Amino acid sequence: MSALPEGSKAPDFSLPSLDGATFSLSEALTRGPVVLAFFKVSCPVCQYAFPFLERIHQAHPGLTIVGVSQHPQKETLAFNKEYGISFPTLLDDTKTYSVSNAYGLTNVPSIFWIDPSGRIEVSSVGWVKKEVEDVHRRANTLAHSAAKPLFDAKEQVADFRAG
């Protein structure tokens, strides 16, 4: 599984969002770090991971988290509704997957924490619990908060699931 590694410069891009606006990575980075989460609506590991990303979004509304869908708008809207996703979702071109390809994706979900300088600090492919916890810790640090744990003690959360 490969994707751009930590320490790489994140490729800049602009993509349409589900609400019709245009998202620009370079513009978003002027406000702070950005978490990009690439997905396919039919991917069971994405279906598993995205509700946890939604928890991070709910705990840290000031952090920019965006999903990048590899499906058309209608299917993406249905995915967001089914899995309770409220953070912004962008639509990669389903013919060329230009942004997905620029990030070196071979599997989804692929999650990137990009610092304001445009450097990738977390590059996670598939479901890796420790890496998602790292994203949550970084969000806590950014907000200077000791937010509650990401996972409920009663939950059985897999350490790894291949994307």
C-alpha positions, 0 to 999 in steps of 0.5 A: 500500500502506498501513498505520499509518505510523511514529510512529503509536500502535499499537492495543492488542489481545488475540488468542488464540494457537495454543497457546490462550493470550491475547496482549495487546499492552499486556502484552507491551510492558511487557517491551520492544519487540514485532515484529508480523508479519501474514500469510496462509498462501497469500501467497507473499511471506509464505512468503518473509519468515517464515523470515527473521523466524524467523532474527531470533527465533532470534538474539534469543530475548528479543525478542517477535516474534509472527505474526498469521495471517489464517487459521484454526488448522489452516491456520496450524499447517500454515504454521508447520510448513512454514516452520519458524516457532517464534515465537508466532502469533496468530489474527485473527478471520477474519470481521472481521479486527479487528486487521488492520483496526485496523493499516490493512492492505491487503497482507501481509506487514505488519511493525511494530516497536512500542517499549515506549511503544506507538509504531510505529518500523518499518512495513513492507509486503510484503518490503522487505529494508532494513526487515527488516534494520532490524528485525534491527539494532534487535534487535541494539542491544536485545540489545547484541550484534553478531549475525551478519548476517541474510542469508548472503553466498551467498544471493540475497535480493530487495530488494523483493517486493510483498505 
